[in-house]
Amino acid sequence: MMRAVEDALQSMSARTGSLDALARLLSQATQQRAVAVGGYVNEVSRSAIGVRGISNKAQLGDMVMIRCDDRLQPAEVVRLEQTRVLVKPFDDRVMPPLGTPVFPEGPFRIAPSPQWKGRVIDALGQPLDDKGLLPAGAQAIAVDCPAPLAMNRSRVEKGLRCGVNVVDVFVPICFGQRMGIFAGSGVGKSTLLAMMTKAADFDTVVLALTGERGREVRDMLEDTMAGKLEKTIAVIATGDESPMMRRLAPNTATAIAEYFRDRGDNVLLIVDSITRFAHAAREIAIAAGEPPVSRGYPPSVFSQLPRLLERAGPGRVGEGTITGIYAVLVDGDDHNDPVSDAIRGTLDGHIVLDRGIAAQGRFPAVDILGSISRLAQHNWTPEQAKLATSLRGLVSRFEETRDLRMIGAYQAGSDPLIDQAVNLVPRIYGAMQQTPTSPPSLDPYSDLAMALRPKEAS
């Protein structure tokens, strides 16, 4: 009997020792995990912040949280090294002291919802209006995700009317097409974009104002887009915000557009302007130590541009479309600068605004001869294609002989085609003029036919 009791006590003692050992192992694992997850600031500069302790826990592009003044400030990993990482805060006023704790959070995600329509948010998905918190959707999605595979996408085949006569006649757009509006500053890019948002064929409009003046935000939302805000989501990152916010805003807007496209909506995505996205990407890449190679632009800028632009377009078969309209600010009116050239080669067409046309008081100041839509054949009927081609020929002849006619070197009757151009082209220009207060044109060809109708003799 005594032997059995002693054996039982020894067994209990062994089990107690095992439990104690297990508790010690769990405690050590917990302490090691807590130490490994967090890092600390060891270098601070105006361009970036150095962090030690998270090199094996973070990836390039991940978000981290910096505990600064009892608040968590978001930042992004812009460079990875063996012993440290470089992060750049989304608020460039954040200057944490050395030793400040930093915690990795993984890729930045948002959870869009249909209730986001009619709201104004920042690049991080936080509301900027006074309508309360944004309801979260059922699934969080990464703001930087790859475009659909080329062979899985549906084809672009259906035309649309944007309501701007000169665009609908000479550079028509299709659902799922990506167009660029190229112009220098002050020529009317933002105004033309606002006019195109009035198109009635879209279920959802996503507007990204990137690097624009703060004054323009309410002007565009409350004046130009009045009556369309119930189906619009505006993502705002004004010019005074950090380059991190200005680079993130188009990605956030594109992720929202992809969410609605996957639900079957025809989405209009407007980015004003994609050039300032490139400027912000340049600042971040240089801060990360990347060398500039082409007019001050590092190589990564030219890989980020097509990756962002390719996300717009048609979705998979059975899904909706994203029709992308991108404003391109042409630096110094040089249409062959590296960013403009890279964007033009990626998009499905371009609309060129000319400063000389704007100086003549013709708005929208579209250069008809310099603009092209690579998918116009899906929008035009054969008769419309023939008409647009013949009108382009008249405009070309009219502009080629402008100087000749101005000095009186051309005599009427010498060339019937020039005489026809002199008679018709000013009326074509008149029919193409519109302002933001003009109602969208339902039939641009009918408006053009009325303008070209012979005037009755009085």
C-alpha positions in Angstrom: 0.0 0.0 0.0 2.8 2.5 1.0 4.6 1.6 -2.2 1.6 2.5 -4.4 1.3 5.9 -2.6 5.0 6.7 -3.2 4.7 5.8 -6.9 1.7 8.1 -7.2 3.5 11.0 -5.5 6.5 10.6 -7.8 4.3 10.6 -10.9 2.5 13.8 -9.7 5.9 15.4 -9.1 7.1 14.5 -12.5 4.0 15.9 -14.1 4.3 19.1 -12.1 7.8 19.5 -13.2 6.8 19.0 -16.8 4.1 21.6 -16.5 6.5 24.1 -14.9 9.0 23.5 -17.7 6.2 24.0 -20.3 5.2 27.3 -18.6 8.8 28.5 -18.7 9.1 27.7 -22.4 5.8 29.5 -23.2 7.0 32.5 -21.2 10.3 32.6 -23.1 8.6 32.2 -26.5 6.2 35.1 -25.7 9.0 37.3 -24.5 11.1 36.5 -27.6 8.1 37.2 -29.9 7.4 40.5 -28.3 11.0 41.6 -28.7 11.2 40.4 -32.3 8.0 42.1 -33.5 9.0 45.7 -32.6 11.9 47.8 -33.6 13.2 51.2 -32.7 14.2 54.4 -34.5 18.0 54.9 -34.8 18.2 57.6 -37.4 16.1 60.6 -38.3 16.4 62.9 -41.3 14.1 65.0 -43.5 14.0 62.4 -46.2 13.6 59.1 -44.3 13.7 57.4 -40.8 16.0 54.5 -40.1 14.6 51.7 -38.0 16.5 48.7 -36.4 15.0 45.4 -35.3 12.4 44.7 -38.0 14.6 43.8 -41.0 13.5 40.1 -40.9 9.8 41.0 -40.3 9.1 43.7 -42.9 8.9 43.7 -46.7 9.4 46.5 -49.1 6.1 48.5 -49.3 4.8 47.3 -46.0 3.2 49.7 -43.5 4.7 50.3 -40.1 3.4 52.2 -37.1 5.6 54.7 -35.3 4.6 55.3 -31.7 5.1 59.1 -31.4 3.5 61.4 -28.7 1.2 58.6 -27.6 -0.1 58.2 -31.2 0.6 55.6 -33.9 1.8 57.4 -37.0 1.7 55.3 -40.3 4.8 55.0 -42.5 5.9 52.8 -45.3 9.1 50.7 -45.8 11.0 52.2 -48.7 14.3 50.4 -48.3 15.4 47.1 -46.7 18.9 46.5 -45.4 20.5 43.7 -43.4 20.5 45.5 -40.1 17.9 48.3 -40.6 15.1 49.5 -42.8 14.3 53.0 -44.1 10.7 54.1 -43.6 8.9 57.3 -44.8 6.0 58.6 -42.8 2.7 59.5 -44.5 2.8 62.8 -42.5 6.2 64.4 -43.3 5.9 66.5 -40.1 6.5 63.4 -38.0 10.0 63.5 -36.5 10.2 60.9 -33.8 13.1 60.9 -31.2 15.7 58.2 -31.3 14.6 55.0 -29.6 10.9 55.5 -30.6 9.1 52.0 -30.9 8.1 50.9 -34.5 5.8 48.0 -35.3 5.3 46.4 -38.7 1.7 46.0 -39.9 2.1 44.3 -43.3 0.7 45.6 -46.6 -1.8 48.5 -46.4 -5.4 47.4 -47.0 -8.8 49.1 -47.3 -12.3 47.6 -47.1 -14.5 49.5 -49.6 -18.3 49.4 -49.4 -21.1 50.6 -51.6 -21.9 53.1 -48.8 -18.7 54.9 -49.7 -20.5 56.5 -52.7 -20.9 60.2 -52.0 -18.0 60.4 -49.6 -14.7 62.3 -49.7 -11.7 60.5 -48.2 -7.9 60.8 -48.0 -5.3 58.4 -49.4 -5.4 56.3 -46.3 -9.2 55.8 -46.5 -10.1 58.2 -43.7 -13.1 60.5 -44.2 -12.5 64.2 -45.0 -16.2 65.2 -45.0 -18.5 65.7 -42.0 -20.6 62.6 -42.6 -19.1 60.3 -39.9 -17.0 57.2 -40.1 -16.8 55.1 -43.2 -18.5 51.7 -43.0 -16.1 48.9 -43.6 -16.8 46.4 -46.4 -16.9 42.6 -46.0 -13.3 42.1 -47.3 -10.1 44.1 -47.0 -8.1 44.4 -50.2 -4.5 45.6 -50.8 -4.3 49.0 -52.5 -1.3 47.8 -54.6 -2.4 44.7 -56.4 -1.6 43.3 -59.9 -3.8 43.9 -62.9 -5.9 41.0 -64.2 -4.1 38.6 -66.5 -4.2 39.7 -70.2 -5.9 36.5 -71.4 -8.5 36.6 -68.7 -9.8 40.0 -69.5 -12.8 40.8 -71.6 -12.3 42.8 -74.8 -13.0 46.5 -75.2 -15.8 46.7 -77.7 -18.6 49.0 -76.5 -18.5 52.7 -77.2 -19.9 55.5 -74.9 -20.7 59.1 -75.0 -18.9 61.4 -72.5 -21.0 64.5 -73.4 -18.1 66.6 -74.8 -18.6 67.1 -78.5 -15.0 67.4 -79.6 -14.1 64.2 -77.8 -17.2 62.2 -78.9 -16.7 63.2 -82.6 -12.9 63.1 -83.1 -11.4 61.0 -80.2 -14.4 58.8 -79.0 -13.9 56.6 -75.9 -15.1 53.1 -75.1 -15.9 51.3 -71.9 -12.7 50.0 -70.4 -10.4 52.4 -72.4 -7.6 54.4 -70.8 -7.2 57.9 -72.1 -4.7 60.6 -71.2 -5.4 64.4 -71.3 -2.0 66.0 -72.0 -1.5 69.7 -71.4 0.6 72.4 -69.7 -0.5 74.2 -66.6 -3.6 76.4 -66.9 -4.8 75.1 -70.3 -8.0 73.4 -69.0 -7.2 69.8 -68.0 -9.2 69.9 -64.8 -12.1 71.6 -66.4 -12.3 69.1 -69.2 -12.1 66.2 -66.7 -14.9 67.7 -64.7 -17.1 68.0 -67.9 -16.4 64.3 -68.6 -17.7 63.2 -65.2 -21.2 64.2 -66.2 -21.4 61.2 -68.5 -24.6 59.3 -67.7 -23.4 55.9 -68.7 -21.3 55.1 -65.6 -22.6 53.4 -62.4 -19.8 54.8 -60.3 -17.3 57.6 -60.5 -14.0 57.5 -58.6 -12.1 60.8 -58.6 -8.5 61.1 -57.4 -7.2 64.6 -57.0 -3.5 64.2 -56.6 -1.2 67.1 -55.9 -3.8 69.7 -56.9 -4.6 73.0 -55.2 -6.7 72.7 -52.1 -9.0 75.5 -53.4 -10.0 73.4 -56.4 -11.4 70.5 -54.3 -14.6 72.1 -53.2 -14.9 74.0 -56.5 -14.9 70.7 -58.4 -17.1 68.8 -56.0 -19.7 71.4 -55.2 -19.9 73.3 -58.5 -18.7 71.3 -61.5 -19.9 67.9 -60.2 -23.1 69.1 -58.6 -25.8 66.5 -59.0 -23.4 63.7 -59.6 -21.9 63.3 -56.1 -24.3 60.5 -55.0 -22.4 58.1 -57.3 -18.9 59.6 -56.8 -16.1 58.7 -54.4 -13.4 61.4 -54.1 -9.9 60.5 -52.9 -8.0 63.7 -52.1 -4.2 64.3 -51.6 -3.5 68.0 -52.2 -0.2 69.5 -53.2 0.8 70.4 -49.6 0.6 66.8 -48.4 3.6 64.5 -48.2 4.8 62.6 -51.3 3.7 59.4 -49.6 0.1 60.6 -49.6 0.3 61.9 -53.2 1.7 58.6 -54.4 -0.8 56.5 -52.5 -4.0 58.4 -53.6 -4.1 57.1 -57.2 -3.5 53.5 -55.9 -6.3 53.9 -53.3 -8.6 55.3 -55.9 -7.8 52.4 -58.3 -8.3 49.8 -55.6 -11.8 51.3 -54.9 -12.6 51.3 -58.7 -11.5 47.6 -58.8 -13.9 46.8 -56.0 -16.8 48.3 -57.9 -15.7 46.8 -61.2 -15.6 43.3 -59.6 -19.3 43.9 -58.5 -20.2 44.4 -62.2 -20.3 48.3 -62.3 -19.0 50.4 -65.2 -16.6 52.7 -63.3 -15.2 56.0 -64.5 -11.8 56.5 -62.8 -10.3 60.0 -63.1 -6.8 60.8 -61.8 -5.8 64.5 -61.8 -2.9 64.3 -62.3 -0.8 61.2 -62.9 2.3 63.4 -63.4 2.2 64.5 -59.8 2.0 60.8 -58.9 5.3 60.4 -60.8 6.8 63.4 -59.0 5.9 61.9 -55.6 7.3 58.6 -56.6 10.5 60.3 -57.7 10.9 62.0 -54.3 10.4 58.7 -52.5 12.8 56.8 -54.7 15.5 59.4 -54.3 15.0 59.4 -50.5 15.5 55.6 -50.6 18.9 56.1 -52.3 17.9 55.3 -55.9 19.9 57.2 -58.5 18.2 59.5 -61.0 18.7 58.4 -64.6 16.4 60.3 -66.9 15.9 64.0 -66.2 16.0 63.4 -62.5 13.6 60.4 -62.5 14.9 57.1 -61.0 14.2 53.8 -62.9 11.4 52.7 -60.5 9.2 55.5 -61.5 8.9 54.1 -65.0 8.0 50.7 -63.6 5.4 52.1 -61.2 3.5 54.0 -64.0 2.5 51.1 -66.2 1.8 48.9 -63.1 -0.8 51.5 -62.0 -2.2 52.3 -65.4 -2.6 48.7 -66.4 -5.0 48.1 -63.4 -7.7 50.1 -65.2 -9.5 48.7 -68.2 -11.9 45.8 -68.7 -12.3 43.2 -66.0 -12.7 39.5 -66.3 -15.4 38.1 -68.5 -18.7 38.8 -66.8 -17.4 41.7 -64.6 -17.6 45.4 -65.1 -15.1 47.9 -66.6 -12.8 50.7 -65.4 -12.6 53.5 -67.9 -9.5 55.5 -66.9 -9.1 59.2 -67.7 -5.7 60.5 -66.6 -4.6 64.1 -66.6 -0.9 64.5 -67.7 0.8 67.7 -66.7 3.3 68.4 -69.5 6.4 70.0 -67.9 7.3 73.1 -69.8 4.9 72.3 -72.6 7.3 69.6 -73.7 5.2 66.6 -74.8 8.3 64.4 -75.2 9.5 64.6 -71.6 10.2 61.2 -70.1 7.0 60.9 -68.0 4.7 62.1 -70.7 6.3 59.8 -73.3 6.1 56.7 -71.0 2.4 57.4 -70.1 1.4 58.0 -73.8 3.0 54.7 -74.8 0.9 52.8 -72.1 -2.5 54.4 -72.6 -5.1 53.6 -75.3 -5.2 57.2 -76.7 -4.4 60.8 -75.8 -6.2 64.1 -75.9 -3.8 67.0 -76.4 -4.8 70.5 -75.1 -2.9 73.3 -76.8 -2.1 76.7 -75.2 -2.4 78.5 -78.5 -5.9 77.2 -78.9 -6.8 78.3 -75.4 -5.3 81.8 -76.2 -7.9 82.1 -79.0 -10.7 81.5 -76.6 -11.7 78.1 -77.9 -12.6 75.7 -75.0 -12.1 72.8 -74.6 -8.7 73.7 -76.2 -8.4 70.3 -77.9 -5.8 69.9 -80.6 -7.8 67.8 -83.0 -4.9 66.8 -85.2 -2.7 65.9 -82.3 -5.3 63.8 -80.5 -6.0 60.1 -81.2 -8.1 57.3 -79.8 -6.7 53.8 -80.6 -10.1 52.2 -80.0 -12.2 54.7 -82.0 -13.3 52.0 -84.5 -15.4 50.4 -81.8 -17.3 53.6 -81.2 -17.7 54.9 -84.8 -20.2 53.6 -87.3 -18.7 53.4 -90.9 -20.4 56.6 -91.8 -19.2 58.4 -88.7 -15.6 57.2 -89.3 -15.7 58.5 -92.8 -17.1 61.9 -91.6 -14.5 62.2 -88.9 -11.7 61.4 -91.3 -12.9 63.9 -93.9 -13.3 66.6 -91.2 -9.8 66.0 -89.9 -8.5 66.5 -93.5 -10.3 69.8 -93.7 -8.9 70.9 -90.3 -5.4 69.9 -91.4 -5.6 71.9 -94.6 -7.0 74.9 -92.8 -4.2 74.9 -90.2 -1.4 74.2 -92.8 -2.4 77.3 -94.9 -3.1 79.6 -92.0 0.1 81.6 -92.3 -0.2 81.6 -96.1 -3.7 83.1 -95.9 -2.7 85.6 -93.1 -0.1 87.3 -95.4 -2.5 87.3 -98.4 -0.5 84.9 -100.5 -3.5 82.7 -101.2 -6.2 83.7 -103.6 -9.7 82.3 -103.2 -10.6 79.8 -105.9 -7.0 78.5 -106.3 -7.8 75.2 -104.4 -11.4 74.1 -103.9 -10.4 72.0 -100.8 -8.8 75.0 -99.1 -11.9 77.1 -100.0 -14.1 74.4 -98.4 -11.9 74.3 -95.3 -12.0 78.1 -95.0 -15.8 78.0 -95.1 -16.4 75.0 -92.8 -13.6 74.7 -90.3 -14.5 77.9 -88.3 -18.0 76.5 -88.0 -16.6 73.1 -86.9 -14.6 74.9 -84.2 -17.8 76.8 -83.1 -19.8 73.6 -82.8 -17.0 72.0 -80.7 -17.0 74.8 -78.1 -18.5 73.9 -74.7 -18.2 75.2 -71.1 -18.7 73.4 -67.8 -22.1 75.0 -67.5 -23.2 73.7 -70.9 -25.5 70.6 -70.7 -23.9 67.4 -72.0 -24.5 66.8 -75.6 -26.8 63.8 -76.4 -26.0 63.7 -80.1 -22.8 65.5 -81.1 -23.2 64.6 -84.8 -26.6 66.3 -84.9 -25.1 69.4 -83.3 -22.3 69.3 -85.9 -24.7 68.9 -88.8 -26.7 71.9 -87.6 -23.5 74.0 -87.5 -22.5 72.9 -91.0 -25.9 73.5 -92.5 -25.7 76.1 -95.3 -26.9 79.5 -94.1 -30.0 80.8 -95.8 -29.6 84.0 -97.8 -31.3 86.9 -96.0 
